[in-house]
Amino acid sequence: MANENSKALHLLINKMIAMVDKKNERLGYDKTFKSTVWEKKKDGSYRISYNGQLYSVSNALETELTPGQNVWVKIPGGVFKHMHICGINRTKQTT
């Protein structure tokens, strides 16, 4: 009897783990990364690079950015159409 209970409990735990894993696959998450401003477009958006591609993104800061400036970019909830510049990367570069 104890062996059957142990098997049933093991099966129940595995089913619960599978359910949680399936739910986690669908969760969105914020992703923040460093990038560089390539250009400012006429519509006020900025071109930045991410994973080897250029994207046009809005600037959530109340400051003008210049090409070559290092910035922080956020993708809220993993939704690329909401990607925006959220900070200036002021890390000192050592040579």
N, CA, C and O atoms as CSV, one atom per row, in Angstrom:
chain,resi,resn,atom,element,x,y,z
A,1,MET,N,N,0.822,-1.202,0.000
A,1,MET,CA,C,0.000,0.000,0.000
A,1,MET,C,C,0.865,1.265,0.000
A,1,MET,O,O,0.570,2.225,-0.712
A,2,ALA,N,N,1.927,1.256,0.800
A,2,ALA,CA,C,2.806,2.417,0.878
A,2,ALA,C,C,3.478,2.668,-0.466
A,2,ALA,O,O,3.684,3.818,-0.852
A,3,ASN,N,N,3.821,1.599,-1.179
A,3,ASN,CA,C,4.459,1.722,-2.482
A,3,ASN,C,C,3.499,2.361,-3.491
A,3,ASN,O,O,3.915,3.189,-4.302
A,4,GLU,N,N,2.210,1.979,-3.445
A,4,GLU,CA,C,1.204,2.558,-4.349
A,4,GLU,C,C,1.001,4.036,-4.043
A,4,GLU,O,O,0.863,4.846,-4.959
A,5,ASN,N,N,0.982,4.394,-2.755
A,5,ASN,CA,C,0.847,5.802,-2.368
A,5,ASN,C,C,2.049,6.614,-2.845
A,5,ASN,O,O,1.902,7.746,-3.304
A,6,SER,N,N,3.222,6.032,-2.731
A,6,SER,CA,C,4.439,6.704,-3.169
A,6,SER,C,C,4.409,6.942,-4.678
A,6,SER,O,O,4.794,8.013,-5.150
A,7,LYS,N,N,3.953,5.945,-5.431
A,7,LYS,CA,C,3.861,6.096,-6.888
A,7,LYS,C,C,2.833,7.164,-7.254
A,7,LYS,O,O,3.069,7.970,-8.154
A,8,ALA,N,N,1.696,7.173,-6.561
A,8,ALA,CA,C,0.644,8.156,-6.835
A,8,ALA,C,C,1.144,9.566,-6.520
A,8,ALA,O,O,0.893,10.503,-7.278
A,9,LEU,N,N,1.850,9.710,-5.400
A,9,LEU,CA,C,2.389,11.014,-5.029
A,9,LEU,C,C,3.424,11.477,-6.051
A,9,LEU,O,O,3.444,12.647,-6.434
A,10,HIS,N,N,4.275,10.566,-6.488
A,10,HIS,CA,C,5.290,10.880,-7.493
A,10,HIS,C,C,4.630,11.325,-8.801
A,10,HIS,O,O,5.072,12.291,-9.424
A,11,LEU,N,N,3.582,10.626,-9.212
A,11,LEU,CA,C,2.847,10.986,-10.423
A,11,LEU,C,C,2.211,12.364,-10.288
A,11,LEU,O,O,2.261,13.169,-11.217
A,12,LEU,N,N,1.611,12.635,-9.126
A,12,LEU,CA,C,0.977,13.921,-8.872
A,12,LEU,C,C,2.011,15.059,-8.936
A,12,LEU,O,O,1.757,16.100,-9.541
A,13,ILE,N,N,3.154,14.853,-8.318
A,13,ILE,CA,C,4.205,15.876,-8.332
A,13,ILE,C,C,4.691,16.129,-9.755
A,13,ILE,O,O,4.879,17.284,-10.139
A,14,ASN,N,N,4.897,15.085,-10.538
A,14,ASN,CA,C,5.342,15.252,-11.925
A,14,ASN,C,C,4.316,16.008,-12.759
A,14,ASN,O,O,4.683,16.834,-13.595
A,15,LYS,N,N,3.032,15.732,-12.537
A,15,LYS,CA,C,1.967,16.456,-13.262
A,15,LYS,C,C,1.987,17.936,-12.889
A,15,LYS,O,O,1.826,18.801,-13.750
A,16,MET,N,N,2.186,18.224,-11.595
A,16,MET,CA,C,2.226,19.623,-11.147
A,16,MET,C,C,3.433,20.353,-11.741
A,16,MET,O,O,3.318,21.503,-12.165
A,17,ILE,N,N,4.571,19.696,-11.772
A,17,ILE,CA,C,5.768,20.294,-12.366
A,17,ILE,C,C,5.542,20.585,-13.847
A,17,ILE,O,O,5.945,21.641,-14.335
A,18,ALA,N,N,4.909,19.672,-14.561
A,18,ALA,CA,C,4.632,19.873,-15.983
A,18,ALA,C,C,3.699,21.062,-16.190
A,18,ALA,O,O,3.884,21.838,-17.128
A,19,MET,N,N,2.695,21.212,-15.320
A,19,MET,CA,C,1.772,22.347,-15.430
A,19,MET,C,C,2.494,23.673,-15.194
A,19,MET,O,O,2.278,24.641,-15.924
A,20,VAL,N,N,3.342,23.714,-14.181
A,20,VAL,CA,C,4.078,24.945,-13.874
A,20,VAL,C,C,5.040,25.289,-15.013
A,20,VAL,O,O,5.147,26.450,-15.406
A,21,ASP,N,N,5.734,24.291,-15.537
A,21,ASP,CA,C,6.653,24.536,-16.653
A,21,ASP,C,C,5.916,25.088,-17.862
A,21,ASP,O,O,6.409,25.999,-18.527
A,22,LYS,N,N,4.745,24.548,-18.150
A,22,LYS,CA,C,3.958,25.014,-19.296
A,22,LYS,C,C,3.533,26.469,-19.097
A,22,LYS,O,O,3.579,27.261,-20.038
A,23,LYS,N,N,3.120,26.824,-17.884
A,23,LYS,CA,C,2.728,28.202,-17.579
A,23,LYS,C,C,3.923,29.145,-17.706
A,23,LYS,O,O,3.793,30.246,-18.242
A,24,ASN,N,N,5.084,28.716,-17.214
A,24,ASN,CA,C,6.280,29.560,-17.259
A,24,ASN,C,C,6.714,29.869,-18.681
A,24,ASN,O,O,7.287,30.930,-18.930
A,25,GLU,N,N,6.457,28.972,-19.610
A,25,GLU,CA,C,6.820,29.210,-21.003
A,25,GLU,C,C,6.075,30.402,-21.586
A,25,GLU,O,O,6.584,31.081,-22.477
A,26,ARG,N,N,4.877,30.656,-21.088
A,26,ARG,CA,C,4.035,31.732,-21.626
A,26,ARG,C,C,4.232,33.068,-20.929
A,26,ARG,O,O,3.715,34.086,-21.389
A,27,LEU,N,N,4.970,33.077,-19.829
A,27,LEU,CA,C,5.144,34.322,-19.084
A,27,LEU,C,C,6.042,35.289,-19.836
A,27,LEU,O,O,7.075,34.903,-20.384
A,28,GLY,N,N,5.639,36.533,-19.852
A,28,GLY,CA,C,6.490,37.572,-20.399
A,28,GLY,C,C,7.410,38.073,-19.304
A,28,GLY,O,O,7.122,37.895,-18.120
A,29,TYR,N,N,8.482,38.679,-19.674
A,29,TYR,CA,C,9.421,39.202,-18.698
A,29,TYR,C,C,10.066,40.451,-19.270
A,29,TYR,O,O,10.155,40.625,-20.486
A,30,ASP,N,N,10.510,41.308,-18.381
A,30,ASP,CA,C,11.232,42.494,-18.825
A,30,ASP,C,C,12.675,42.109,-19.124
A,30,ASP,O,O,13.298,41.340,-18.391
A,31,LYS,N,N,13.180,42.652,-20.200
A,31,LYS,CA,C,14.578,42.432,-20.571
A,31,LYS,C,C,15.207,43.807,-20.730
A,31,LYS,O,O,14.714,44.635,-21.495
A,32,THR,N,N,16.291,44.051,-20.011
A,32,THR,CA,C,17.006,45.312,-20.120
A,32,THR,C,C,18.431,45.019,-20.571
A,32,THR,O,O,19.076,44.107,-20.056
A,33,PHE,N,N,18.912,45.784,-21.520
A,33,PHE,CA,C,20.245,45.542,-22.071
A,33,PHE,C,C,20.903,46.861,-22.465
A,33,PHE,O,O,20.236,47.881,-22.636
A,34,LYS,N,N,22.226,46.817,-22.606
A,34,LYS,CA,C,22.986,47.981,-23.064
A,34,LYS,C,C,22.970,48.026,-24.585
A,34,LYS,O,O,22.994,46.992,-25.252
A,35,SER,N,N,22.929,49.239,-25.121
A,35,SER,CA,C,22.990,49.407,-26.562
A,35,SER,C,C,23.635,50.758,-26.872
A,35,SER,O,O,24.043,51.497,-25.976
A,36,THR,N,N,23.712,51.050,-28.150
A,36,THR,CA,C,24.281,52.314,-28.625
A,36,THR,C,C,23.287,52.979,-29.559
A,36,THR,O,O,22.648,52.316,-30.376
A,37,VAL,N,N,23.162,54.283,-29.436
A,37,VAL,CA,C,22.310,55.051,-30.350
A,37,VAL,C,C,23.050,55.185,-31.674
A,37,VAL,O,O,24.190,55.649,-31.709
A,38,TRP,N,N,22.404,54.781,-32.759
A,38,TRP,CA,C,23.012,54.892,-34.083
A,38,TRP,C,C,22.602,56.180,-34.777
A,38,TRP,O,O,23.407,56.812,-35.461
A,39,GLU,N,N,21.336,56.568,-34.596
A,39,GLU,CA,C,20.866,57.810,-35.214
A,39,GLU,C,C,19.547,58.230,-34.596
A,39,GLU,O,O,18.841,57.424,-33.991
A,40,LYS,N,N,19.227,59.511,-34.760
A,40,LYS,CA,C,17.909,60.009,-34.370
A,40,LYS,C,C,17.109,60.186,-35.653
A,40,LYS,O,O,17.581,60.805,-36.607
A,41,LYS,N,N,15.905,59.643,-35.673
A,41,LYS,CA,C,15.056,59.731,-36.858
A,41,LYS,C,C,14.198,60.992,-36.807
A,41,LYS,O,O,14.040,61.608,-35.753
A,42,LYS,N,N,13.655,61.359,-37.944
A,42,LYS,CA,C,12.834,62.567,-38.039
A,42,LYS,C,C,11.593,62.515,-37.153
A,42,LYS,O,O,11.113,63.552,-36.696
A,43,ASP,N,N,11.066,61.305,-36.907
A,43,ASP,CA,C,9.863,61.180,-36.081
A,43,ASP,C,C,10.174,61.213,-34.575
A,43,ASP,O,O,9.273,61.048,-33.754
A,44,GLY,N,N,11.444,61.425,-34.216
A,44,GLY,CA,C,11.837,61.526,-32.810
A,44,GLY,C,C,12.293,60.218,-32.188
A,44,GLY,O,O,12.778,60.205,-31.057
A,45,SER,N,N,12.144,59.117,-32.916
A,45,SER,CA,C,12.620,57.833,-32.396
A,45,SER,C,C,14.118,57.696,-32.667
A,45,SER,O,O,14.700,58.474,-33.423
A,46,TYR,N,N,14.718,56.711,-32.047
A,46,TYR,CA,C,16.150,56.481,-32.183
A,46,TYR,C,C,16.400,55.085,-32.724
A,46,TYR,O,O,15.632,54.162,-32.453
A,47,ARG,N,N,17.467,54.930,-33.484
A,47,ARG,CA,C,17.874,53.611,-33.986
A,47,ARG,C,C,18.921,53.060,-33.027
A,47,ARG,O,O,19.934,53.703,-32.753
A,48,ILE,N,N,18.652,51.840,-32.517
A,48,ILE,CA,C,19.599,51.168,-31.630
A,48,ILE,C,C,19.816,49.754,-32.166
A,48,ILE,O,O,19.044,49.267,-32.992
A,49,SER,N,N,20.864,49.110,-31.691
A,49,SER,CA,C,21.126,47.742,-32.130
A,49,SER,C,C,20.818,46.758,-31.002
A,49,SER,O,O,21.027,47.045,-29.823
A,50,TYR,N,N,20.317,45.592,-31.402
A,50,TYR,CA,C,20.045,44.501,-30.458
A,50,TYR,C,C,20.185,43.185,-31.208
A,50,TYR,O,O,19.510,42.965,-32.213
A,51,ASN,N,N,21.046,42.322,-30.728
A,51,ASN,CA,C,21.288,41.015,-31.356
A,51,ASN,C,C,21.583,41.129,-32.849
A,51,ASN,O,O,21.086,40.337,-33.651
A,52,GLY,N,N,22.393,42.117,-33.213
A,52,GLY,CA,C,22.821,42.262,-34.599
A,52,GLY,C,C,21.809,42.905,-35.528
A,52,GLY,O,O,22.032,42.954,-36.738
A,53,GLN,N,N,20.696,43.402,-34.990
A,53,GLN,CA,C,19.689,44.066,-35.819
A,53,GLN,C,C,19.459,45.478,-35.303
A,53,GLN,O,O,19.662,45.760,-34.122
A,54,LEU,N,N,19.033,46.364,-36.202
A,54,LEU,CA,C,18.695,47.729,-35.813
A,54,LEU,C,C,17.199,47.842,-35.576
A,54,LEU,O,O,16.395,47.289,-36.327
A,55,TYR,N,N,16.833,48.565,-34.522
A,55,TYR,CA,C,15.432,48.780,-34.173
A,55,TYR,C,C,15.197,50.265,-33.966
A,55,TYR,O,O,16.073,50.978,-33.473
A,56,SER,N,N,14.013,50.731,-34.343
A,56,SER,CA,C,13.588,52.095,-34.036
A,56,SER,C,C,12.809,52.041,-32.732
A,56,SER,O,O,11.821,51.317,-32.614
A,57,VAL,N,N,13.268,52.822,-31.750
A,57,VAL,CA,C,12.633,52.793,-30.438
A,57,VAL,C,C,12.380,54.208,-29.952
A,57,VAL,O,O,13.038,55.157,-30.380
A,58,SER,N,N,11.413,54.331,-29.049
A,58,SER,CA,C,11.131,55.632,-28.460
A,58,SER,C,C,12.076,55.870,-27.287
A,58,SER,O,O,12.730,54.952,-26.790
A,59,ASN,N,N,12.126,57.115,-26.865
A,59,ASN,CA,C,12.988,57.515,-25.762
A,59,ASN,C,C,12.106,57.921,-24.592
A,59,ASN,O,O,11.363,58.897,-24.692
A,60,ALA,N,N,12.174,57.184,-23.478
A,60,ALA,CA,C,11.369,57.492,-22.305
A,60,ALA,C,C,12.038,58.548,-21.420
A,60,ALA,O,O,11.483,58.938,-20.392
A,61,LEU,N,N,13.202,59.001,-21.807
A,61,LEU,CA,C,13.922,60.011,-21.032
A,61,LEU,C,C,13.561,61.401,-21.538
A,61,LEU,O,O,13.159,61.563,-22.690
A,62,GLU,N,N,13.704,62.386,-20.691
A,62,GLU,CA,C,13.426,63.759,-21.108
A,62,GLU,C,C,14.730,64.470,-21.467
A,62,GLU,O,O,15.000,65.583,-21.015
A,63,THR,N,N,15.520,63.801,-22.285
A,63,THR,CA,C,16.800,64.370,-22.712
A,63,THR,C,C,17.082,63.960,-24.146
A,63,THR,O,O,16.651,62.899,-24.598
A,64,GLU,N,N,17.796,64.796,-24.841
A,64,GLU,CA,C,18.186,64.523,-26.224
A,64,GLU,C,C,19.372,63.570,-26.223
A,64,GLU,O,O,20.299,63.734,-25.430
A,65,LEU,N,N,19.351,62.587,-27.092
A,65,LEU,CA,C,20.448,61.635,-27.201
A,65,LEU,C,C,21.207,61.882,-28.502
A,65,LEU,O,O,20.655,62.415,-29.464
A,66,THR,N,N,22.468,61.489,-28.516
A,66,THR,CA,C,23.303,61.702,-29.702
A,66,THR,C,C,23.831,60.366,-30.213
A,66,THR,O,O,24.017,59.433,-29.432
A,67,PRO,N,N,24.073,60.268,-31.512
A,67,PRO,CA,C,24.654,59.037,-32.054
A,67,PRO,C,C,25.975,58.704,-31.358
A,67,PRO,O,O,26.800,59.582,-31.104
A,68,GLY,N,N,26.154,57.425,-31.059
A,68,GLY,CA,C,27.339,56.962,-30.362
A,68,GLY,C,C,27.165,56.889,-28.860
A,68,GLY,O,O,28.006,56.325,-28.160
A,69,GLN,N,N,26.076,57.456,-28.361
A,69,GLN,CA,C,25.840,57.451,-26.916
A,69,GLN,C,C,25.370,56.063,-26.469
A,69,GLN,O,O,24.558,55.428,-27.143
A,70,ASN,N,N,25.885,55.600,-25.328
A,70,ASN,CA,C,25.489,54.309,-24.780
A,70,ASN,C,C,24.249,54.468,-23.903
A,70,ASN,O,O,24.175,55.371,-23.071
A,71,VAL,N,N,23.287,53.585,-24.101
A,71,VAL,CA,C,22.013,53.677,-23.391
A,71,VAL,C,C,21.582,52.311,-22.857
A,71,VAL,O,O,22.109,51.271,-23.251
A,72,TRP,N,N,20.613,52.348,-21.953
A,72,TRP,CA,C,19.925,51.146,-21.493
A,72,TRP,C,C,18.593,51.082,-22.226
A,72,TRP,O,O,17.891,52.086,-22.344
A,73,VAL,N,N,18.253,49.902,-22.714
A,73,VAL,CA,C,17.009,49.710,-23.453
A,73,VAL,C,C,16.211,48.603,-22.758
A,73,VAL,O,O,16.773,47.592,-22.339
A,74,LYS,N,N,14.899,48.807,-22.640
A,74,LYS,CA,C,14.040,47.826,-21.979
A,74,LYS,C,C,13.010,47.276,-22.953
A,74,LYS,O,O,12.457,48.011,-23.771
A,75,ILE,N,N,12.758,45.965,-22.856
A,75,ILE,CA,C,11.669,45.316,-23.589
A,75,ILE,C,C,10.680,44.837,-22.521
A,75,ILE,O,O,10.858,43.755,-21.962
A,76,PRO,N,N,9.644,45.625,-22.234
A,76,PRO,CA,C,8.709,45.249,-21.167
A,76,PRO,C,C,7.873,44.026,-21.542
A,76,PRO,O,O,7.274,43.968,-22.615
A,77,GLY,N,N,7.849,43.066,-20.643
A,77,GLY,CA,C,7.035,41.870,-20.852
A,77,GLY,C,C,7.439,41.065,-22.069
A,77,GLY,O,O,6.670,40.219,-22.525
A,78,GLY,N,N,8.633,41.306,-22.610
A,78,GLY,CA,C,9.082,40.573,-23.790
A,78,GLY,C,C,8.392,41.005,-25.079
A,78,GLY,O,O,8.512,40.323,-26.098
A,79,VAL,N,N,7.671,42.128,-25.053
A,79,VAL,CA,C,6.931,42.620,-26.217
A,79,VAL,C,C,7.787,43.660,-26.946
A,79,VAL,O,O,7.976,44.772,-26.453
A,80,PHE,N,N,8.299,43.290,-28.118
A,80,PHE,CA,C,9.238,44.142,-28.847
A,80,PHE,C,C,8.636,45.480,-29.267
A,80,PHE,O,O,9.366,46.468,-29.355
A,81,LYS,N,N,7.346,45.545,-29.528
A,81,LYS,CA,C,6.772,46.825,-29.969
A,81,LYS,C,C,6.740,47.856,-28.838
A,81,LYS,O,O,6.496,49.036,-29.087
A,82,HIS,N,N,6.983,47.420,-27.597
A,82,HIS,CA,C,7.045,48.333,-26.452
A,82,HIS,C,C,8.484,48.654,-26.041
A,82,HIS,O,O,8.703,49.297,-25.014
A,83,MET,N,N,9.465,48.212,-26.835
A,83,MET,CA,C,10.870,48.466,-26.534
A,83,MET,C,C,11.121,49.972,-26.501
A,83,MET,O,O,10.641,50.705,-27.366
A,84,HIS,N,N,11.885,50.436,-25.487
A,84,HIS,CA,C,12.179,51.861,-25.381
A,84,HIS,C,C,13.495,52.086,-24.640
A,84,HIS,O,O,13.972,51.216,-23.911
A,85,ILE,N,N,14.064,53.258,-24.842
A,85,ILE,CA,C,15.271,53.654,-24.126
A,85,ILE,C,C,14.841,54.100,-22.738
A,85,ILE,O,O,13.980,54.966,-22.586
A,86,CYS,N,N,15.460,53.490,-21.718
A,86,CYS,CA,C,15.031,53.774,-20.341
A,86,CYS,C,C,16.131,54.398,-19.489
A,86,CYS,O,O,15.886,54.745,-18.334
A,87,GLY,N,N,17.327,54.547,-20.029
A,87,GLY,CA,C,18.394,55.147,-19.240
A,87,GLY,C,C,19.636,55.389,-20.071
A,87,GLY,O,O,19.784,54.865,-21.175
A,88,ILE,N,N,20.525,56.195,-19.515
A,88,ILE,CA,C,21.815,56.464,-20.154
A,88,ILE,C,C,22.856,55.628,-19.430
A,88,ILE,O,O,22.915,55.622,-18.201
A,89,ASN,N,N,23.671,54.927,-20.196
A,89,ASN,CA,C,24.734,54.112,-19.622
A,89,ASN,C,C,25.961,54.999,-19.450
A,89,ASN,O,O,26.640,55.339,-20.419
A,90,ARG,N,N,26.229,55.360,-18.218
A,90,ARG,CA,C,27.356,56.263,-17.941
A,90,ARG,C,C,28.568,55.505,-17.418
A,90,ARG,O,O,29.412,56.087,-16.736
A,91,THR,N,N,28.667,54.223,-17.725
A,91,THR,CA,C,29.805,53.426,-17.300
A,91,THR,C,C,31.074,53.980,-17.907
A,91,THR,O,O,31.131,54.253,-19.106
A,92,LYS,N,N,32.098,54.147,-17.076
A,92,LYS,CA,C,33.366,54.651,-17.587
A,92,LYS,C,C,34.078,53.561,-18.351
A,92,LYS,O,O,34.164,52.422,-17.891
A,93,GLN,N,N,34.582,53.904,-19.507
A,93,GLN,CA,C,35.330,52.968,-20.351
A,93,GLN,C,C,36.794,53.045,-19.958
A,93,GLN,O,O,37.351,54.139,-19.865
A,94,THR,N,N,37.429,51.895,-19.725
A,94,THR,CA,C,38.858,51.877,-19.438
A,94,THR,C,C,39.608,51.423,-20.672
A,94,THR,O,O,39.155,50.533,-21.392
A,95,THR,N,N,40.748,52.029,-20.914
A,95,THR,CA,C,41.531,51.678,-22.103
A,95,THR,C,C,42.807,50.981,-21.729
A,95,THR,O,O,43.589,50.614,-22.605
